[in-house]
């Protein structure tokens, strides 16, 4: 089986992590894998030696609507040419804009294509891309989304499937004691992730000797640093930046918080649960409610209710038995997101497409 993945870049985001996991899994199972990126940056995630990486260097700023149109037409032509050279049995594209370009390129040369949406349907704000999504997505062979919420949004398409993101449990050693006095949050430092809300909630508790670590990088760093300074929390809250060793943080943390204003299918929440962290999440659109069963394997609180987040943080800090109970239940997500099971779902869809 020859599979070509297409994605804008292989940076440190959730979509890039999932693509890397999938590519590595199939490469280990003797599939021929090529990963095509539209940029030329160094991949953040490690790819297996047998995987071919094709970097097209197509990402450049458009100065006007006309230059944007010209740039995207050029991208389609180059994607089409590269796919023709590779001649895969099937292409798999990630992320909305890349999906649209890839569908057009694949249709011209009659290569089957599966597109994978990694963001919530509601996140796309550009009217141009929203209309193109409605027009072009119907020409894909299958659309993979992460949540039932999103599948319902694509109700006009008959070939939409929900497949959750896999986790590589071979690399996950659970946190067995939940005694580490560290609260962790993970994600890009931008407004969507709501770390300002988490910092404000933390400011209302007595941290004693507990610390809060927010792992990630992004445009909101300076604003978050100022907020931490203004609240006199610099001794308790750290922003260590981006890391490839996120497992070390999960292992030494007892509590994980997802403070996002909106989400797709938050990989970090699933990872934290798999490691046995006691997790708290705002009940935001769209993923957390399909991951956490409230009060069973984590806590869901009303989106934006900072006071409720403060109360739940204080409760878990002062109740080690509850941390252990919730963390133990959370680890059952390992069964649901087992990579063999998830990749089996992908294999079944591919087989059905290629049989037609």
C-alpha positions as CSV (number, residue, x, y, z in Angstrom):
1,X,0.0,0.0,0.0
2,X,1.3,3.4,-1.0
3,X,0.0,6.3,1.0
4,X,0.8,10.0,0.6
5,X,0.0,12.3,3.5
6,X,-0.4,16.1,2.7
7,X,-0.2,18.8,5.4
8,X,0.9,22.4,5.6
9,X,3.8,21.8,8.0
10,X,5.1,19.3,10.6
11,X,5.3,21.7,13.5
12,X,4.4,20.9,17.1
13,X,0.6,21.0,16.8
14,X,-2.0,18.3,17.5
15,X,-2.7,17.5,13.8
16,X,1.0,17.2,13.1
17,X,1.4,14.8,16.0
18,X,-1.5,12.6,14.8
19,X,-0.2,12.5,11.3
20,X,3.3,11.5,12.5
21,X,1.8,8.7,14.7
22,X,-0.2,7.4,11.7
23,X,2.6,7.6,9.3
24,X,5.0,5.9,11.7
25,X,2.5,3.1,12.5
26,X,1.8,2.3,8.8
27,X,5.5,2.5,8.0
28,X,6.2,-0.1,10.7
29,X,3.6,-2.2,9.1
30,X,5.4,-2.2,5.8
31,X,3.3,0.4,4.0
32,X,5.1,2.8,1.6
33,X,4.6,6.2,3.2
34,X,5.4,9.7,1.8
35,X,4.7,12.9,3.8
36,X,4.2,16.0,1.7
37,X,4.5,19.4,3.5
38,X,3.8,22.8,1.9
39,X,6.6,24.4,3.9
40,X,10.3,23.4,4.3
41,X,10.7,23.6,8.1
42,X,12.3,20.9,10.2
43,X,9.7,18.4,11.5
44,X,9.0,18.7,15.2
45,X,8.0,15.0,15.5
46,X,10.3,12.2,14.6
47,X,9.4,10.2,11.4
48,X,10.5,6.6,10.8
49,X,13.6,6.2,8.6
50,X,11.6,4.5,5.8
51,X,9.2,7.5,5.4
52,X,9.9,9.8,2.5
53,X,9.5,13.5,3.3
54,X,8.7,15.9,0.4
55,X,8.9,19.6,1.3
56,X,7.4,21.8,-1.4
57,X,8.3,25.3,0.0
58,X,4.9,26.7,-1.0
59,X,4.0,28.9,2.0
60,X,4.4,32.6,1.3
61,X,2.3,35.6,2.1
62,X,-0.3,36.8,-0.3
63,X,-0.4,40.6,-0.7
64,X,-3.9,40.7,-2.2
65,X,-6.9,38.6,-3.1
66,X,-5.5,38.2,-6.6
67,X,-2.1,37.1,-5.4
68,X,-3.8,34.7,-3.0
69,X,-5.7,33.2,-5.8
70,X,-2.6,32.9,-8.0
71,X,-0.6,31.4,-5.1
72,X,-3.3,28.7,-4.5
73,X,-3.6,27.8,-8.1
74,X,0.2,27.4,-8.2
75,X,0.0,25.2,-5.1
76,X,-2.6,23.0,-6.6
77,X,-0.5,22.5,-9.7
78,X,2.6,21.6,-7.7
79,X,0.7,19.3,-5.3
80,X,-0.8,17.6,-8.4
81,X,2.6,17.2,-10.0
82,X,4.2,15.7,-6.9
83,X,1.3,13.3,-6.4
84,X,1.6,12.2,-10.0
85,X,5.3,11.4,-9.4
86,X,4.6,9.5,-6.2
87,X,1.5,7.7,-7.7
88,X,0.0,6.6,-4.3
89,X,-2.9,4.3,-3.9
90,X,-4.5,6.9,-1.8
91,X,-3.8,10.4,-0.4
92,X,-4.7,11.6,3.1
93,X,-4.8,15.4,3.7
94,X,-5.0,17.2,7.0
95,X,-6.5,20.7,7.8
96,X,-9.1,22.7,5.9
97,X,-7.1,24.8,3.5
98,X,-4.7,22.0,2.6
99,X,-7.7,19.7,2.2
100,X,-9.4,21.9,-0.4
101,X,-6.2,22.3,-2.4
102,X,-5.5,18.6,-2.2
103,X,-9.0,17.5,-3.2
104,X,-8.7,19.6,-6.4
105,X,-5.3,18.3,-7.2
106,X,-6.3,14.7,-6.6
107,X,-9.5,14.9,-8.6
108,X,-7.6,16.2,-11.7
109,X,-5.4,13.0,-11.7
110,X,-8.0,10.6,-10.3
111,X,-6.2,9.7,-7.0
112,X,-8.6,8.8,-4.2
113,X,-8.4,11.1,-1.2
114,X,-9.4,11.1,2.4
115,X,-9.5,14.4,4.2
116,X,-9.1,14.8,7.9
117,X,-10.5,17.8,9.8
118,X,-8.6,18.7,12.9
119,X,-10.5,21.8,14.0
120,X,-14.1,22.2,15.1
121,X,-16.4,23.1,12.2
122,X,-17.3,26.4,13.9
123,X,-13.7,27.6,14.0
124,X,-13.3,28.5,10.3
125,X,-14.1,32.2,10.0
126,X,-13.0,33.1,6.5
127,X,-16.1,33.4,4.3
128,X,-14.1,32.4,1.3
129,X,-12.7,29.2,2.8
130,X,-16.1,28.4,4.4
131,X,-17.8,28.5,0.9
132,X,-15.0,26.5,-0.7
133,X,-15.3,23.9,2.1
134,X,-19.0,23.5,1.2
135,X,-18.3,23.3,-2.5
136,X,-15.2,21.1,-2.6
137,X,-15.5,18.7,0.4
138,X,-18.2,16.7,-1.4
139,X,-15.6,15.6,-3.9
140,X,-13.5,13.7,-1.3
141,X,-13.8,10.0,-1.0
142,X,-14.2,10.3,2.8
143,X,-14.1,13.0,5.5
144,X,-12.7,12.1,8.9
145,X,-13.8,14.2,11.8
146,X,-12.9,13.9,15.5
147,X,-16.3,14.3,17.2
148,X,-20.0,13.5,16.8
149,X,-20.6,17.3,17.1
150,X,-18.6,17.8,13.9
151,X,-20.1,14.9,12.1
152,X,-23.6,16.5,12.6
153,X,-22.3,19.7,11.2
154,X,-21.4,17.9,8.0
155,X,-24.8,16.2,7.8
156,X,-25.1,17.0,4.1
157,X,-22.2,14.7,3.3
158,X,-22.8,11.0,3.3
159,X,-19.2,9.9,3.6
160,X,-18.3,11.5,7.0
161,X,-16.8,9.3,9.7
162,X,-15.8,9.9,13.4
163,X,-12.4,8.6,14.2
164,X,-10.7,9.8,17.4
165,X,-7.0,10.5,17.6
166,X,-4.8,7.6,18.5
167,X,-2.3,7.6,21.4
168,X,0.9,5.6,21.3
169,X,0.6,3.8,24.6
170,X,3.9,2.0,24.2
171,X,5.5,5.3,25.2
172,X,3.1,6.1,28.0
173,X,4.0,5.1,31.6
174,X,1.1,6.1,33.9
175,X,1.6,8.3,36.9
176,X,0.7,5.8,39.6
177,X,0.6,7.9,42.7
178,X,-0.8,11.3,41.7
179,X,1.3,12.9,44.5
180,X,3.3,15.3,42.5
181,X,2.3,18.8,43.6
182,X,2.2,20.2,40.1
183,X,-0.8,21.3,38.0
184,X,-0.2,21.2,34.2
185,X,-1.8,22.7,31.2
186,X,-0.6,22.2,27.6
187,X,-1.2,24.0,24.3
188,X,-0.4,27.0,22.1
189,X,-0.2,30.3,24.1
190,X,-3.1,31.9,22.4
191,X,-6.5,33.3,23.4
192,X,-8.4,30.2,22.3
193,X,-6.6,28.1,24.9
194,X,-7.9,30.3,27.8
195,X,-4.7,30.2,29.9
196,X,-5.6,33.6,31.2
197,X,-8.7,32.1,32.8
198,X,-6.6,29.3,34.4
199,X,-4.1,31.8,35.8
200,X,-7.0,33.9,37.3
201,X,-8.5,30.8,38.8
202,X,-5.2,29.7,40.3
203,X,-4.7,33.2,41.8
204,X,-7.8,32.6,44.1
205,X,-6.5,29.5,45.8
206,X,-3.9,29.0,48.5
207,X,-1.2,27.2,46.4
208,X,0.8,26.1,49.5
209,X,3.7,24.3,47.8
210,X,1.8,23.5,44.6
211,X,3.0,24.9,41.2
212,X,1.2,25.5,37.9
213,X,3.1,24.8,34.6
214,X,1.7,25.9,31.3
215,X,3.6,24.1,28.5
216,X,3.6,25.6,25.0
217,X,4.6,28.7,23.0
218,X,2.7,31.4,21.2
219,X,1.7,35.0,20.6
220,X,0.1,35.4,24.1
221,X,3.3,34.8,26.0
222,X,3.9,38.4,26.9
223,X,0.3,39.0,28.0
224,X,0.4,35.8,30.2
225,X,3.7,36.8,31.7
226,X,2.3,40.2,32.6
227,X,-0.8,38.7,34.1
228,X,1.3,36.3,36.2
229,X,3.5,39.3,37.4
230,X,0.5,41.5,38.1
231,X,-1.1,38.8,40.3
232,X,2.2,38.2,42.1
233,X,2.3,34.6,41.0
234,X,5.8,34.4,39.4
235,X,7.0,32.0,42.2
236,X,4.1,29.6,41.5
237,X,3.4,29.7,37.7
238,X,5.9,28.9,35.0
239,X,5.8,29.0,31.2
240,X,8.6,26.6,30.2
241,X,7.8,26.8,26.5
242,X,7.5,24.1,23.9
243,X,9.0,20.7,24.6
244,X,9.5,17.3,22.9
245,X,9.6,15.6,26.4
246,X,6.0,16.3,27.4
247,X,5.8,12.9,29.0
248,X,8.1,14.1,31.8
249,X,5.6,16.8,32.7
250,X,2.6,14.4,32.7
251,X,4.5,12.0,34.9
252,X,5.3,14.5,37.6
253,X,1.9,16.2,37.6
254,X,-1.2,15.2,39.5
255,X,-3.8,17.6,38.0
256,X,-4.3,18.6,34.4
257,X,-6.5,21.6,33.3
258,X,-8.1,22.2,29.9
259,X,-9.1,25.9,30.1
260,X,-9.9,26.4,26.4
261,X,-12.6,28.7,25.1
262,X,-13.2,26.2,22.3
263,X,-11.6,22.9,21.1
264,X,-11.6,20.3,18.4
265,X,-10.5,17.1,20.0
266,X,-7.9,18.0,22.6
267,X,-5.0,15.6,22.4
268,X,-3.4,17.0,25.5
269,X,-6.5,16.1,27.6
270,X,-6.4,12.5,26.3
271,X,-2.7,12.2,27.0
272,X,-3.1,13.6,30.5
273,X,-5.8,11.1,31.2
274,X,-3.8,8.2,29.8
275,X,-1.0,9.2,32.2
276,X,-3.4,9.1,35.1
277,X,-3.7,12.8,35.8
278,X,-6.9,14.0,37.5
279,X,-8.4,16.3,34.8
280,X,-10.6,19.3,34.9
281,X,-12.0,20.8,31.7
282,X,-14.3,23.6,30.7
283,X,-17.2,22.1,28.9
284,X,-16.4,24.0,25.7
285,X,-17.3,23.1,22.1
286,X,-16.6,20.5,21.0
287,X,-14.3,17.7,22.3
288,X,-14.2,17.5,26.1
289,X,-17.8,16.3,26.6
290,X,-17.1,13.4,24.3
291,X,-13.9,12.5,26.3
292,X,-14.7,13.1,29.9
293,X,-17.6,11.5,31.8
294,X,-18.2,14.2,34.5
295,X,-17.3,13.1,38.0
296,X,-16.3,9.7,36.8
297,X,-13.0,10.0,35.0
298,X,-12.6,13.8,35.2
299,X,-14.6,17.0,35.8
300,X,-16.5,19.1,33.3
301,X,-17.4,22.7,34.4
302,X,-19.4,25.4,32.7
303,X,-17.3,27.1,30.0
304,X,-15.9,30.3,31.4
305,X,-16.9,29.8,35.0
306,X,-13.6,30.8,36.6
307,X,-15.0,30.5,40.1
308,X,-16.0,26.9,39.5
309,X,-12.5,26.2,38.2
310,X,-11.0,27.7,41.3
311,X,-13.3,25.5,43.5
312,X,-12.4,22.3,41.7
313,X,-8.7,23.1,41.7
314,X,-8.8,23.7,45.5
315,X,-10.8,20.5,46.0
316,X,-8.3,18.3,44.1
317,X,-5.3,19.9,45.8
318,X,-6.7,19.1,49.2
319,X,-8.1,15.6,48.4
320,X,-5.4,13.2,47.3
321,X,-7.8,10.2,47.5
322,X,-10.1,11.8,44.9
323,X,-7.1,12.6,42.7
324,X,-6.1,9.0,42.8
325,X,-9.7,7.8,42.1
326,X,-10.2,10.1,39.1
327,X,-6.7,9.4,37.7
328,X,-7.3,5.7,37.9
329,X,-10.6,6.0,36.0
330,X,-9.1,8.4,33.5
331,X,-6.5,5.8,32.5
332,X,-9.3,3.7,30.9
333,X,-9.1,6.0,27.9
334,X,-6.1,3.9,26.9
335,X,-8.6,1.2,25.8
336,X,-10.7,3.6,23.8
337,X,-7.8,5.2,22.0
338,X,-5.5,2.2,21.5
339,X,-3.5,2.9,18.3
340,X,-4.2,-0.6,16.9
341,X,-7.9,-0.1,17.2
342,X,-7.9,3.5,15.8
343,X,-5.7,2.6,12.8
344,X,-7.9,-0.4,12.1
345,X,-10.8,2.0,11.6
346,X,-8.7,3.9,9.1
347,X,-7.7,0.7,7.3
348,X,-11.3,-0.3,7.0
349,X,-12.3,3.0,5.3
350,X,-9.3,2.8,2.9
351,X,-10.1,-0.8,2.0
352,X,-13.7,0.2,1.2
353,X,-12.6,3.1,-1.0
354,X,-10.1,1.1,-3.0
355,X,-12.6,-1.7,-3.6
356,X,-14.9,0.6,-5.4
